Amino acid sequence: MSHPASGSRSVPFVNFSAQFAEERSELLPLIEAAFAKGEFVGGAAIELLEAEAARWLGARHVVALNSGTDALILGMKALGIGPGDEVITPPNSFVASTAAVVAAGATPVFVDVLPDQNIDPQAVAAAVTSRTRAIMPVHLTGRIADMAPLKALAERHGLAVVEDAAQSFGSRYDGRLSGTFGHVGCFSAHPLKNLNAAGDAGLLVTDDDKVAGTVRLLRNHGLIDRNRVEIWGGVSRLDTIQAEILRLRLRRLGPVLERRRANAALYHRLLADTPVFMPPCRTIEYNTFHTFVVQVDRRDDLQAHLTAHGIGSAIHYPVPIHLQPAAASLGYGKGAFPVVETQAARILSLPVNQYLTEDDIAYVSATIREFFV
């Protein structure tokens, strides 16, 4: 399985063309049927997706929305989180996590993270004030945050838990699925996610009947029927064609996750004795590896080396949210979160998509080993 780190070769970070080739015979008839029926907004496909996803997750309700960001915003609004409230969250996520808190009218309060990039429960405990209304853990890279102490902390202080589970559909922690720990769980089904649509899409998960009902109103102008507006809402409906795509991909998801996990396990074996830090998985974790993020010195040089050898990679995310211009008014400066900031200079996402072969992983690993010689 060894492969020399040389020659002309391409290892893509994502591979949408391979996914289309694999699904084409099933996918195109679904799209054709939607056009034939003229059903593009609402309808049976939405209800079926919600029911099938709820069954898959073991949840009472799933509400289909147009993005994971809207799932966070509408979920917080349905919980009554707004002006004057604080929401504790990490600053090393994609900007959507914090932006959703601001869009709901609340104030984000940042805390540092652990070596695995997930929120530090002890830092969360130290950040709770009389204005804290919710904790928003972000299950970064597909690994669920340490939910046992976070849940205990939330219960002790009467706080809501809003799971940003955007990157972790299918992940488990101590046998429980991502998105089912909190008052609401929020998934993205953006094309780059493991469960992916062909455009923007999101799912909100909750066991609370009232929250689910409120979100269903908020996503569709607050309309209780065609002619009666119950509350002020907006538009966050999932398109019918995207629902059909997600139904197909939900049925196929199990093997996709297993292939990504196998790729990650192979990296762990092939890079075990190198300077590359790979956060280990605990026995209670089932990580679905939305991304395979390593931490290395000379990160930018290594990324350039990989690019020169035809290997795709990415950085998720090079500038922490607290150092973004939009966050200046929150009052955090450089040095506020040393673990996050140190990791931001060292993190590199290697290709882990389900269409890679063992030989591809061996080639990437050999190229990395060559860099450190």
C-alpha positions in Angstrom: 0.0 0.0 0.0 3.0 2.3 0.2 3.3 4.9 -2.5 6.2 7.2 -3.4 5.5 10.9 -2.8 6.4 11.9 -6.3 5.0 12.0 -9.8 1.9 13.5 -11.4 -1.1 12.6 -9.3 -4.3 14.3 -8.0 -6.0 13.7 -4.7 -9.0 16.0 -4.5 -10.2 17.4 -1.2 -13.8 16.8 -2.3 -15.2 14.8 -5.2 -18.6 15.9 -6.3 -18.2 14.3 -9.8 -17.7 10.9 -8.2 -20.7 11.3 -6.0 -22.8 12.2 -9.0 -21.5 9.3 -11.0 -22.4 7.0 -8.1 -25.9 8.4 -7.7 -26.9 9.4 -11.2 -29.2 6.5 -12.0 -31.2 7.2 -8.8 -30.8 10.9 -8.6 -32.0 12.1 -12.0 -35.4 10.4 -11.9 -36.1 12.1 -8.6 -35.4 15.5 -10.1 -37.4 14.7 -13.2 -40.4 13.6 -11.1 -40.3 16.9 -9.2 -40.5 18.8 -12.4 -43.2 16.6 -13.8 -45.4 17.2 -10.7 -44.5 20.9 -10.6 -43.9 20.6 -6.9 -41.0 22.8 -5.9 -42.0 24.3 -2.5 -43.5 22.2 0.3 -45.4 19.0 -0.3 -44.9 15.3 0.5 -41.1 15.2 0.0 -40.5 17.7 2.9 -42.8 15.8 5.3 -41.1 12.5 4.3 -37.6 13.8 4.8 -38.6 15.2 8.2 -40.1 11.9 9.3 -37.2 9.8 7.9 -34.5 12.0 9.5 -36.4 12.0 12.8 -36.5 8.2 12.7 -32.8 8.0 11.8 -31.9 10.2 14.7 -34.4 8.9 17.2 -35.8 12.4 17.7 -39.4 13.5 18.1 -39.2 16.3 15.5 -37.1 17.3 12.5 -37.9 20.6 10.8 -36.4 21.1 7.3 -35.0 24.5 6.6 -33.0 26.3 4.0 -29.7 26.3 5.9 -28.0 25.2 9.1 -27.6 28.9 9.9 -31.3 29.4 9.9 -31.7 26.3 12.1 -29.6 28.1 14.7 -31.3 31.4 14.4 -34.9 30.1 14.4 -34.1 27.6 17.1 -32.9 30.3 19.4 -35.9 32.5 18.6 -38.2 29.6 19.3 -36.5 29.2 22.7 -37.0 32.9 23.4 -33.3 33.8 23.3 -32.8 37.4 22.2 -31.7 40.9 23.3 -30.1 41.0 26.8 -29.2 37.3 26.7 -25.7 35.8 26.5 -24.9 32.6 24.6 -21.5 30.9 25.3 -19.8 29.4 22.3 -16.3 28.8 20.9 -14.6 31.3 18.5 -12.9 28.6 16.3 -16.1 27.7 14.4 -17.3 28.8 11.0 -18.6 32.4 11.4 -22.2 31.2 11.1 -22.3 30.0 14.7 -21.6 33.4 16.1 -23.5 35.2 13.4 -26.6 33.3 14.3 -26.4 34.4 18.0 -26.1 38.0 16.8 -29.0 37.5 14.3 -31.2 36.3 17.2 -30.4 39.5 19.0 -28.3 37.9 21.8 -24.6 38.5 22.7 -22.0 35.8 21.9 -19.6 35.1 24.8 -16.5 33.2 23.7 -14.5 30.6 25.6 -11.4 28.6 24.7 -11.3 25.0 23.5 -9.5 21.7 24.2 -6.7 20.1 22.2 -9.4 18.3 20.1 -10.7 21.8 19.0 -14.0 21.4 20.9 -15.3 23.7 23.6 -13.7 23.5 27.0 -16.5 22.7 29.6 -14.4 24.2 32.4 -14.1 27.4 30.5 -17.8 27.4 29.9 -18.5 27.0 33.6 -16.2 30.0 34.4 -18.1 32.2 31.8 -21.6 31.7 33.1 -23.2 35.0 34.4 -26.7 36.1 35.4 -27.3 37.0 31.7 -26.3 33.6 30.3 -29.2 32.0 28.6 -27.7 29.2 26.5 -24.6 27.2 25.8 -23.8 26.6 22.1 -21.3 23.8 21.7 -20.0 23.3 18.2 -19.2 19.7 17.2 -16.3 20.7 15.1 -14.8 18.4 12.4 -17.5 15.7 13.1 -16.5 15.1 16.7 -19.1 15.7 19.3 -18.1 18.1 22.1 -17.8 16.7 25.7 -21.6 16.8 26.3 -21.8 15.1 29.8 -20.3 18.0 31.7 -21.9 20.6 29.4 -25.4 19.1 30.0 -24.8 18.9 33.7 -23.7 22.5 33.8 -26.8 23.6 31.8 -29.1 21.8 34.1 -27.5 23.3 37.2 -27.9 26.8 35.9 -31.2 26.4 34.0 -29.6 27.1 30.6 -30.7 26.0 27.1 -28.3 23.9 25.1 -28.3 24.7 21.4 -26.1 22.2 19.5 -24.3 23.5 16.5 -24.2 20.1 14.9 -23.6 21.4 11.4 -20.6 19.2 10.8 -21.6 16.1 12.7 -24.7 14.3 11.3 -24.4 10.7 12.4 -21.7 11.2 15.0 -22.2 9.6 18.4 -21.1 10.4 22.0 -21.6 7.6 24.5 -24.1 5.9 22.2 -26.2 9.0 21.6 -26.5 10.7 18.2 -25.4 14.3 17.5 -28.2 16.8 17.6 -30.2 14.9 20.2 -28.5 16.3 23.4 -29.8 19.8 23.4 -33.1 21.6 23.5 -32.4 22.0 19.8 -29.9 20.5 17.4 -28.9 22.2 14.2 -27.5 20.6 11.1 -26.3 22.0 7.9 -26.7 20.0 4.7 -24.5 22.3 2.6 -22.9 20.5 -0.4 -19.6 20.0 1.6 -21.3 18.2 4.5 -21.3 14.4 4.8 -25.1 14.4 4.4 -25.2 17.0 1.6 -27.8 18.7 -0.6 -27.1 20.2 -4.0 -27.3 23.6 -2.5 -28.1 25.2 0.9 -30.2 23.1 3.3 -30.6 22.6 7.0 -32.4 20.5 9.6 -33.5 21.5 13.1 -34.0 18.6 15.6 -36.0 18.9 18.9 -38.1 16.8 21.2 -40.1 19.9 22.2 -43.5 20.1 20.5 -43.8 23.8 21.0 -40.3 24.7 19.7 -41.0 22.5 16.6 -44.3 24.2 16.0 -42.9 27.7 16.4 -40.0 26.9 14.0 -42.4 25.6 11.4 -44.3 28.9 11.6 -41.2 31.0 11.5 -39.9 29.3 8.3 -43.0 30.1 6.4 -43.9 33.8 7.1 -45.7 32.8 10.3 -48.6 31.5 8.3 -50.9 29.1 10.1 -52.7 28.6 6.8 -52.8 30.5 3.5 -54.7 33.4 4.9 -53.8 33.7 8.6 -50.5 34.9 10.0 -50.0 33.6 13.6 -46.6 35.3 14.3 -44.1 37.4 12.3 -41.9 35.0 10.3 -39.7 34.9 7.3 -38.8 32.4 4.5 -36.6 29.5 5.4 -38.3 26.7 3.5 -36.3 23.8 2.1 -36.8 23.3 -1.6 -38.6 20.1 -2.6 -35.8 18.9 -5.0 -33.3 19.3 -2.2 -35.5 17.3 0.1 -35.6 14.5 -2.5 -31.8 14.6 -2.8 -31.4 14.4 1.0 -33.8 11.5 1.3 -31.7 9.5 -1.2 -28.5 10.4 0.5 -29.8 9.7 4.0 -30.6 6.1 2.9 -27.0 5.8 1.6 -25.3 7.6 4.5 -24.1 4.6 6.7 -21.5 3.3 4.3 -20.4 6.9 3.5 -19.6 7.5 7.2 -17.8 4.2 7.5 -15.6 4.9 4.5 -14.6 8.3 5.9 -13.9 6.7 9.3 -11.7 4.1 7.6 -9.7 6.8 5.8 -9.2 8.6 9.1 -8.0 5.4 10.8 -5.5 4.8 8.0 -4.1 8.3 8.5 -3.7 7.6 12.2 -1.7 4.4 11.4 0.5 5.9 8.6 1.3 9.1 10.4 1.6 7.8 13.9 5.3 8.4 14.3 5.5 11.8 12.6 5.3 15.4 14.1 1.7 15.5 12.9 -0.8 15.9 15.9 -4.0 14.0 15.2 -6.6 14.4 18.0 -7.3 10.8 19.3 -10.8 9.5 19.5 -12.0 8.3 22.9 -13.9 5.0 23.1 -17.2 6.8 23.7 -16.8 8.8 20.4 -18.0 7.9 17.0 -16.5 10.7 14.8 -17.8 11.0 11.3 -14.9 13.1 10.1 -16.6 15.9 8.2 -13.0 17.0 8.0 -9.8 15.4 9.0 -7.9 18.1 10.8 -4.3 17.7 11.9 -2.1 20.2 13.7 1.5 20.9 12.5 4.3 23.4 12.7 5.1 25.1 9.4 1.5 24.5 8.3 1.6 26.9 5.4 4.8 25.3 4.1 3.3 21.8 4.4 0.1 22.9 2.5 2.3 24.3 -0.3 4.2 21.0 -0.4 0.9 19.1 -0.7 -0.4 21.4 -3.4 2.8 20.9 -5.4 2.1 17.1 -5.2 -1.5 17.4 -6.5 -3.1 17.0 -3.0 -6.0 19.2 -2.1 -6.2 20.5 1.5 -8.0 23.4 3.4 -7.8 25.4 6.6 -10.8 25.4 8.8 -10.4 28.2 10.0 -7.3 30.4 9.8 -8.7 33.5 11.5 -10.7 32.9 14.7 -14.1 34.7 15.0 -13.0 36.9 17.9 -10.3 38.4 15.7 -12.6 39.1 12.7 -13.4 42.8 12.1 -17.2 42.1 12.6 -16.4 40.9 16.2 -14.5 44.0 17.2 -17.4 45.4 19.2 -17.4 42.3 21.4 -14.1 43.5 23.0 -11.9 40.5 22.5 -8.3 41.0 21.4 -5.4 38.9 20.3 -4.3 36.6 23.1 -7.8 36.2 24.6 -8.1 32.5 23.7 -4.6 31.1 23.5 -5.5 27.5 22.6 -7.8 28.7 19.7 -5.2 31.1 18.4 -2.3 28.5 18.6 -4.4 26.0 16.8 -5.5 28.5 14.1 -1.8 28.7 13.0 -1.3 24.9 13.0 -4.5 23.3 11.7 -4.7 21.7 8.3 -7.6 19.7 6.8 -6.4 16.7 4.8 -8.6 15.0 2.2 -10.8 12.3 3.8 -13.8 12.1 1.4 -15.4 8.7 0.8 -14.1 8.3 -2.7 -10.4 8.2 -1.8 -8.7 4.8 -2.0 -6.2 3.4 0.4 -3.5 4.2 -2.1 -4.6 7.8 -2.1 -4.3 8.0 1.7 -0.9 6.3 1.5 0.2 8.8 -1.1 -0.9 11.8 1.0 0.8 10.2 4.1 4.0 9.5 2.2 4.1 13.1 0.9 3.7 14.4 4.5 6.4 12.1 5.7 8.7 13.4 2.9 8.1 17.0 4.1 9.4 16.2 7.5 12.5 14.4 6.4 
